[in-house]
Amino acid sequence: MGFQGIIFDLDGVICSTDHYHYLAWKALSDRLGIPFDLERNNLLRGVSRMDSLEIILEKSSKQYSEQEKEIFAAEKNSLYRESLKEMTPDDLIEEVRQTLEKLRIMGLKLAIGSSSKNAPFILERIGLGTFFDAVADGNSITRSKPDPEVFLQAADMLGLTPGQCLVVEDARAGVEAGVAGGFSVAAMGDAWDDQRAAYHLHRFCDLLKIAG
């Protein structure tokens, strides 16, 4: 209790773009003749783009150069960003919107800590482009989760210590990152039962009880 700031993962916590990610990776995998399905896609949750590509290429019978991998990653991102254009503020669940506004009224500093390089674009599409006090994302870090770098950077941008911040995550790699960085973590979604988390959210609005 007594948190001064909350750092949110973006995808799966504030909004969901999992389906768009899956379609883009699936299109690339199909073109390369690599088996890829929803179960395999779950291994990519909270993982950076290049690390996700490496996981996909593990199923390939071919070896690819670093230059080819960069081209594949750019192709996937192009497909993904094109599909993200379909997102609107209606993709932000009303419970999430109201909870964020109430947390702001309570005086908490709010930040995003996401491995995605598309975080600013997604936030703009769902109407939260200027809402958060800080955004640490894949454009400003060198190590993706489960490394705690993105959360440590977000806390620093807020002018707070890890002990003053709560991290909200739906991926086990994110929970691991938060704990490794010295943060208390509230787990939800797929990571709800992760025992490393200090709090387990049944609903997003449960944050109001924790922060209150």
C-alpha positions as CSV (number, residue, x, y, z in Angstrom):
1,M,0.0,0.0,0.0
2,G,1.0,3.6,-0.2
3,F,2.1,3.6,-3.8
4,Q,2.9,6.9,-5.4
5,G,3.0,5.6,-9.0
6,I,1.6,2.7,-11.1
7,I,3.4,1.3,-14.2
8,F,1.3,-0.6,-16.6
9,D,2.2,-3.0,-19.3
10,L,0.3,-2.0,-22.4
11,D,-0.8,-5.0,-24.4
12,G,-3.2,-7.2,-22.4
13,V,-3.5,-4.8,-19.5
14,I,-4.6,-1.4,-20.9
15,C,-5.8,-2.8,-24.2
16,S,-5.4,-6.0,-26.3
17,T,-3.6,-6.2,-29.6
18,D,-2.8,-9.9,-29.3
19,H,-5.0,-10.8,-32.3
20,Y,-3.2,-8.2,-34.5
21,H,0.2,-9.6,-33.4
22,Y,-0.9,-13.1,-34.2
23,L,-2.2,-12.4,-37.6
24,A,1.0,-10.5,-38.6
25,W,3.3,-13.3,-37.3
26,K,1.1,-15.9,-38.9
27,A,1.3,-14.2,-42.3
28,L,5.1,-14.1,-42.1
29,S,5.4,-17.7,-40.9
30,D,3.1,-18.9,-43.6
31,R,5.2,-17.1,-46.2
32,L,8.4,-18.7,-44.9
33,G,6.8,-22.1,-44.6
34,I,7.2,-22.2,-40.8
35,P,4.5,-23.9,-38.6
36,F,2.8,-21.3,-36.3
37,D,-0.4,-21.5,-34.3
38,L,-2.1,-19.8,-31.3
39,E,-0.3,-22.1,-28.8
40,R,3.1,-21.1,-30.3
41,N,1.9,-17.5,-30.2
42,N,1.5,-17.6,-26.5
43,L,5.3,-18.0,-26.1
44,L,5.7,-14.5,-27.6
45,R,3.7,-12.7,-24.9
46,G,5.7,-9.8,-23.4
47,V,8.7,-10.7,-25.6
48,S,10.5,-8.2,-27.9
49,R,10.0,-8.3,-31.6
50,M,13.5,-9.8,-32.4
51,D,13.3,-12.3,-29.6
52,S,9.8,-13.3,-30.8
53,L,11.2,-13.8,-34.3
54,E,14.0,-16.0,-32.9
55,I,11.3,-18.2,-31.2
56,I,9.4,-18.5,-34.5
57,L,12.6,-19.3,-36.5
58,E,13.4,-22.2,-34.1
59,K,10.8,-24.2,-36.1
60,S,12.5,-23.4,-39.5
61,S,14.6,-25.9,-41.3
62,K,16.7,-23.0,-42.7
63,Q,19.3,-20.7,-41.2
64,Y,18.9,-17.0,-41.8
65,S,21.4,-14.1,-41.6
66,E,21.0,-11.2,-39.3
67,Q,20.2,-9.0,-42.2
68,E,17.4,-11.4,-43.3
69,K,16.0,-11.4,-39.8
70,E,15.9,-7.6,-39.7
71,I,13.9,-7.7,-43.0
72,F,11.5,-10.3,-41.5
73,A,11.0,-8.2,-38.4
74,A,10.3,-5.1,-40.4
75,E,7.8,-7.0,-42.6
76,K,5.9,-8.3,-39.5
77,N,5.9,-4.8,-38.0
78,S,4.5,-3.3,-41.3
79,L,1.7,-5.9,-41.3
80,Y,1.0,-5.2,-37.6
81,R,1.0,-1.4,-37.8
82,E,-1.3,-1.5,-40.8
83,S,-3.8,-3.6,-38.8
84,L,-3.5,-1.3,-35.8
85,K,-5.0,1.5,-37.9
86,E,-8.3,-0.2,-37.3
87,M,-8.1,0.6,-33.6
88,T,-10.1,3.4,-32.1
89,P,-10.9,4.8,-28.6
90,D,-13.8,2.2,-28.6
91,D,-11.1,-0.5,-28.2
92,L,-10.4,0.9,-24.7
93,I,-12.7,-0.9,-22.3
94,E,-14.8,1.6,-20.3
95,E,-13.8,0.0,-16.9
96,V,-10.2,0.6,-17.8
97,R,-10.8,4.2,-18.8
98,Q,-12.8,5.0,-15.7
99,T,-10.2,3.3,-13.4
100,L,-7.3,5.2,-15.0
101,E,-9.2,8.5,-14.5
102,K,-10.0,7.6,-10.8
103,L,-6.3,6.7,-10.2
104,R,-5.3,10.1,-11.6
105,I,-7.8,11.9,-9.4
106,M,-6.3,10.0,-6.4
107,G,-3.0,11.7,-7.2
108,L,-1.0,8.7,-8.5
109,K,1.6,9.1,-11.2
110,L,0.8,6.8,-14.1
111,A,3.2,5.3,-16.6
112,I,3.5,2.7,-19.4
113,G,6.3,0.1,-19.3
114,S,6.1,-1.9,-22.5
115,S,8.6,-3.8,-24.6
116,S,6.6,-2.8,-27.8
117,K,8.1,-0.1,-30.1
118,N,4.5,0.6,-31.2
119,A,3.3,1.7,-27.7
120,P,3.0,5.5,-28.6
121,F,1.1,4.6,-31.8
122,I,-1.3,2.3,-30.0
123,L,-1.9,4.8,-27.2
124,E,-2.7,7.5,-29.8
125,R,-5.1,5.2,-31.5
126,I,-7.1,4.4,-28.3
127,G,-7.2,8.0,-27.2
128,L,-4.5,7.9,-24.5
129,G,-1.7,9.6,-26.5
130,T,-1.1,12.3,-23.9
131,F,-2.7,10.6,-20.8
132,F,0.3,9.0,-19.1
133,D,3.0,10.9,-17.2
134,A,5.7,8.7,-18.7
135,V,6.1,6.1,-21.5
136,A,9.0,3.7,-21.4
137,D,8.9,1.3,-24.4
138,G,10.9,-0.7,-26.9
139,N,12.2,2.5,-28.5
140,S,14.1,3.5,-25.3
141,I,15.4,0.2,-23.9
142,T,18.0,-2.3,-24.9
143,R,16.8,-5.4,-23.0
144,S,13.2,-6.7,-23.1
145,K,11.3,-8.4,-20.3
146,P,12.0,-10.4,-18.1
147,D,14.8,-7.9,-17.7
148,P,13.5,-5.1,-15.5
149,E,15.0,-2.3,-17.6
150,V,11.7,-0.9,-18.9
151,F,10.1,-0.7,-15.5
152,L,13.2,0.9,-13.9
153,Q,13.3,3.4,-16.7
154,A,9.6,4.2,-16.2
155,A,10.0,4.7,-12.5
156,D,13.0,7.0,-13.1
157,M,10.9,9.0,-15.6
158,L,8.3,9.4,-12.9
159,G,10.9,10.5,-10.4
160,L,10.1,7.5,-8.1
161,T,11.9,4.5,-6.7
162,P,10.8,0.9,-7.5
163,G,9.5,0.7,-3.9
164,Q,7.1,3.6,-4.5
165,C,5.6,2.0,-7.6
166,L,3.2,-0.8,-8.4
167,V,3.7,-2.7,-11.7
168,V,0.6,-4.2,-13.4
169,E,1.3,-7.1,-15.7
170,D,-0.6,-9.9,-17.5
171,A,2.5,-11.9,-18.7
172,R,4.7,-14.1,-16.5
173,A,7.8,-12.6,-18.1
174,G,6.5,-9.2,-17.0
175,V,5.9,-10.4,-13.5
176,E,9.4,-11.7,-13.4
177,A,10.7,-8.4,-14.6
178,G,8.8,-6.4,-12.0
179,V,10.0,-8.5,-9.1
180,A,13.6,-8.5,-10.4
181,G,13.4,-4.7,-10.4
182,G,12.3,-4.5,-6.8
183,F,8.7,-3.6,-7.6
184,S,5.5,-4.9,-6.1
185,V,3.5,-6.5,-8.9
186,A,-0.2,-6.9,-9.5
187,A,-0.9,-9.8,-11.8
188,M,-3.9,-10.2,-14.0
189,G,-5.0,-12.2,-17.1
190,D,-2.8,-15.1,-18.0
191,A,-0.4,-14.3,-15.1
192,W,-3.2,-14.0,-12.5
193,D,-2.0,-16.9,-10.4
194,D,1.7,-16.2,-10.6
195,Q,2.8,-16.6,-7.0
196,R,5.6,-14.0,-7.4
197,A,3.0,-11.3,-7.6
198,A,2.0,-9.4,-4.5
199,Y,-1.6,-8.8,-5.8
200,H,-3.9,-10.8,-8.0
201,L,-6.5,-8.8,-10.0
202,H,-9.8,-10.4,-10.8
203,R,-10.8,-7.1,-12.6
204,F,-8.9,-4.0,-13.6
205,C,-10.9,-1.9,-11.2
206,D,-9.5,-3.9,-8.3
207,L,-6.5,-1.5,-8.6
208,L,-8.6,1.1,-6.8
209,K,-8.6,-1.0,-3.6
210,I,-4.9,-1.6,-3.8
211,A,-4.1,2.1,-4.4
212,G,-6.7,3.5,-2.1
